[in-house]
Amino acid sequence: MAFRKHKPPSFSGGYDPLVAAKWLQTMEKIFRVMRCPDAMKLVYSVYMLEEEAEDWWTNTVQPLEAEGREITWRLFETLFLDNYFPREAREQKQNEYNDLKQGSMSIDQYFAKFNELVKYANYGRALPTPAEMTSKFQWGLNEKMSRKMSNCDIREFSKFVNQCRKVEEVYNVAKSKKSSGTQASGASGATDSTLENNKKIDDKNGKKKLQAKQSDDKFKRKGNQGETVMSEFPLSKCDTCGKTHRGTCWYETKSCFKCGQLGHFANVCPTRTYRISNVHAIVGSRVRGQDYTLEPHDGEETLRQAE
């Protein structure tokens, strides 16, 4: 049987409008290849109905035959769609086609969705013409593609779609090169900046380490000197003055406790300075609100403003 060679699908019913529409479209495709007359289309279609769908057709056709209605392929097609792909579902798909836009889809994705819905554009009537499909497809392009295709005067649908593919490919290549250049530049800049920052950090750490080493060395030198002095002149309680100190007692030698020289005591040592505040009258002069230093010099006491 020639019809069976085309492996026609069976239909068992159920409410799934898209499945029902797909089955009917597949049958029509086979009929076009076989160049079937309408009478044979009806016979073959009814033959492929199973289970619930077969029961539906039996219950539907019997009253019509009783009324004397002629059962044709077109009548079968209308009744089938009314039951398995009702008007509400068809209008929904038609609205989906009317509102279709590319958005973030690629041209190929947009084209596939367009082809899926275009058959619902005028369901039950003639499909849109190639020029009408081109206008609808162009209307749905996103802003980027619409701007690039605005001056295109191609009205043949397939050629217009191919032109959109070429424009998209050029745009994607340019975008990819720009992105690669930006990343390379960014990586280079980041490397240079990182190296410079690392150098600054190393220099700073180096200075800190050098300062710490110098300070440590200085502390060690001072510590060693202090240890030497302390080891040579240990602290002990003096039997002469009764105080704790190192070395020879200056009280015993009658030396100045400040400078160690003979001939005077520490309270009148020439090297000693006295800080006095709020001096009001010195040698006939009045000085207010200042600090002064009284310094012995050549046997006379002189007044000098404290610095």
Buried (B, 14 or more C-beta within 10 A) or exposed (E): EEBEEBEBEEBEBEEEBEBBBBBBEBBBEBBEEBEBEEEBBBEBBBEBBEEEBBEBBEEBBEEEEEEEEEBEBEBBBEBBBEBBBBEEBBEEBBEEBEEBEBEEBBBEEBBEBBEBBBBBBEBEEEEBEBEBBBBBBBEBBBEEBBEBBEEBEBBEBEEBBBBBEEBBEEEEEEEEEEEEEEEEEEEEEEEEEEEEEEEEEEEEEEEEEEEEEEEEEEEEEEEEEEEEEEEEEEEEEBEEEEEEBEEEBBBEEEBBEBBEEEEBEBEEBBEBEEEEEEBEEBEEEEBEEEEBBBBBEEEEEEBEEEE
